[in-house]
Amino acid sequence: MDRVQSKDGTTIAFDEQGHGPAVIFVDGAMSTRTGKLDLAQLLAPEFTVYAYDRRGRGDSGDTQPYSVEREIEDIDAMIVRAGGSAFLYGHSSGACLALDATVELGDKVKQLAM
């Protein structure tokens, strides 16, 4: 486990594995970073996979009040950690966040899978 700091100071916990272009998993509301371990292991030979705990979940911190904008800032912090651009894979409510992040962050998101 490693950590990044989001714009508002919230600590975001993540795991990183593999080698290659960055893929960031944005999981659903009830998930933690270990929820897609099997998928991460399948992608790791071709991609660097970043699985993070969304704010208020798992080992990540939480700063109130909640807002979608803060969650997008968390994704941006993960993209910066990944080298400045990444593919996003969003699942369930994480798909909505990944879509919003793609619109907000523009060229930092190479492609989006939902």
MIZAVO-154888 format. One record per residue (C-alpha): residue number from 1; residue in one letter; x, y, z. Coordinates in Angstrom, 1 decimal, padded with zeros to 4 digits. Layout:
N
+-----+---+--------+--------+--------+
:   k : r :     c1 :     c2 :     c3 :
+-----+---+--------+--------+--------+
: NUM : A :      X :      Y :      Z :
...
+-----+---+--------+--------+--------+
***
This chain:
114
+-----+---+--------+--------+--------+
:   k : r :     c1 :     c2 :     c3 :
+-----+---+--------+--------+--------+
:   1 : M :  000.0 :  000.0 :  000.0 :
:   2 : D :  001.1 :  003.5 : -000.8 :
:   3 : R : -000.6 :  006.9 : -000.4 :
:   4 : V : -001.1 :  010.2 : -002.2 :
:   5 : Q : -002.5 :  013.4 : -001.0 :
:   6 : S : -005.5 :  015.0 : -002.7 :
:   7 : K : -005.9 :  018.7 : -003.2 :
:   8 : D : -007.8 :  019.2 :  000.1 :
:   9 : G : -005.2 :  017.3 :  002.1 :
:  10 : T : -007.1 :  014.0 :  002.2 :
:  11 : T : -004.8 :  010.9 :  002.2 :
:  12 : I : -005.8 :  008.4 : -000.5 :
:  13 : A : -004.5 :  004.8 : -000.1 :
:  14 : F : -003.7 :  002.8 : -003.2 :
:  15 : D : -001.9 : -000.4 : -004.5 :
:  16 : E :  000.2 : -000.4 : -007.6 :
:  17 : Q :  001.2 : -003.4 : -009.7 :
:  18 : G :  002.5 : -004.2 : -013.1 :
:  19 : H :  004.4 : -002.4 : -015.9 :
:  20 : G :  003.3 : -000.3 : -018.8 :
:  21 : P :  000.7 :  002.4 : -019.4 :
:  22 : A : -001.3 :  003.4 : -016.3 :
:  23 : V : -004.8 :  002.2 : -015.6 :
:  24 : I : -006.7 :  003.5 : -012.6 :
:  25 : F : -009.6 :  001.6 : -011.2 :
:  26 : V : -012.4 :  003.8 : -009.9 :
:  27 : D : -014.6 :  001.4 : -007.9 :
:  28 : G : -018.2 :  001.6 : -006.7 :
:  29 : A : -019.3 :  003.1 : -003.4 :
:  30 : M : -019.2 : -000.1 : -001.4 :
:  31 : S : -015.9 : -001.3 : -002.7 :
:  32 : T : -012.3 : -001.1 : -001.6 :
:  33 : R : -009.1 : -001.3 : -003.6 :
:  34 : T : -008.9 : -005.1 : -003.2 :
:  35 : G : -012.2 : -005.7 : -004.9 :
:  36 : K : -010.8 : -006.2 : -008.4 :
:  37 : L : -007.5 : -007.9 : -007.5 :
:  38 : D : -008.1 : -010.7 : -010.0 :
:  39 : L : -008.6 : -008.1 : -012.8 :
:  40 : A : -005.5 : -006.2 : -011.7 :
:  41 : Q : -003.4 : -009.3 : -011.8 :
:  42 : L : -004.7 : -010.1 : -015.4 :
:  43 : L : -003.8 : -006.6 : -016.6 :
:  44 : A : -000.5 : -006.2 : -014.7 :
:  45 : P :  001.7 : -007.9 : -017.4 :
:  46 : E :  000.7 : -005.1 : -019.9 :
:  47 : F : -000.3 : -002.1 : -017.7 :
:  48 : T :  000.6 : -000.5 : -014.4 :
:  49 : V : -002.6 : -000.9 : -012.4 :
:  50 : Y : -003.6 :  001.6 : -009.7 :
:  51 : A : -006.4 :  000.5 : -007.4 :
:  52 : Y : -007.3 :  003.0 : -004.7 :
:  53 : D : -009.7 :  003.3 : -001.8 :
:  54 : R : -012.1 :  006.1 : -002.5 :
:  55 : R : -012.3 :  008.7 :  000.2 :
:  56 : G : -014.0 :  007.5 :  003.4 :
:  57 : R : -013.4 :  003.9 :  002.5 :
:  58 : G : -010.7 :  001.3 :  003.4 :
:  59 : D : -007.4 :  003.0 :  004.3 :
:  60 : S : -008.2 :  006.4 :  002.7 :
:  61 : G : -009.0 :  009.4 :  004.8 :
:  62 : D : -012.1 :  011.6 :  004.5 :
:  63 : T : -012.6 :  015.3 :  004.7 :
:  64 : Q : -016.1 :  016.7 :  005.0 :
:  65 : P : -018.2 :  017.9 :  003.4 :
:  66 : Y : -018.5 :  015.3 :  000.7 :
:  67 : S : -018.6 :  016.5 : -002.9 :
:  68 : V : -018.1 :  014.9 : -006.3 :
:  69 : E : -015.5 :  017.6 : -007.1 :
:  70 : R : -013.4 :  016.3 : -004.3 :
:  71 : E : -013.6 :  012.8 : -005.6 :
:  72 : I : -012.5 :  014.1 : -009.0 :
:  73 : E : -009.5 :  015.8 : -007.2 :
:  74 : D : -008.7 :  012.3 : -005.8 :
:  75 : I : -008.7 :  010.8 : -009.3 :
:  76 : D : -006.5 :  013.7 : -010.4 :
:  77 : A : -004.0 :  013.0 : -007.6 :
:  78 : M : -003.9 :  009.4 : -008.7 :
:  79 : I : -003.3 :  010.5 : -012.3 :
:  80 : V : -000.4 :  012.7 : -011.2 :
:  81 : R :  001.1 :  009.8 : -009.3 :
:  82 : A :  000.7 :  007.7 : -012.4 :
:  83 : G :  002.8 :  010.1 : -014.4 :
:  84 : G :  000.3 :  012.7 : -015.6 :
:  85 : S : -002.1 :  010.7 : -017.8 :
:  86 : A : -003.9 :  007.4 : -017.4 :
:  87 : F : -006.7 :  005.1 : -018.6 :
:  88 : L : -009.7 :  005.0 : -016.2 :
:  89 : Y : -011.8 :  002.0 : -015.5 :
:  90 : G : -015.0 :  002.9 : -013.6 :
:  91 : H : -017.3 :  000.4 : -012.1 :
:  92 : S : -020.8 :  001.1 : -010.7 :
:  93 : S : -020.9 :  004.5 : -009.1 :
:  94 : G : -017.2 :  004.7 : -009.9 :
:  95 : A : -018.2 :  004.7 : -013.6 :
:  96 : C : -020.1 :  008.0 : -013.0 :
:  97 : L : -017.1 :  009.5 : -011.2 :
:  98 : A : -014.7 :  008.3 : -013.9 :
:  99 : L : -017.0 :  009.9 : -016.6 :
: 100 : D : -017.1 :  013.2 : -014.7 :
: 101 : A : -013.3 :  013.1 : -014.2 :
: 102 : T : -012.8 :  012.5 : -018.0 :
: 103 : V : -014.9 :  015.6 : -018.7 :
: 104 : E : -013.2 :  017.7 : -016.1 :
: 105 : L : -009.6 :  016.5 : -016.6 :
: 106 : G : -009.5 :  016.3 : -020.4 :
: 107 : D : -006.3 :  015.1 : -021.9 :
: 108 : K : -005.1 :  013.6 : -018.6 :
: 109 : V : -007.5 :  010.7 : -019.3 :
: 110 : K : -006.3 :  008.7 : -022.3 :
: 111 : Q : -009.4 :  006.5 : -022.5 :
: 112 : L : -012.4 :  005.6 : -020.3 :
: 113 : A : -014.0 :  002.2 : -019.8 :
: 114 : M : -017.2 :  002.0 : -017.8 :
+-----+---+--------+--------+--------+
***
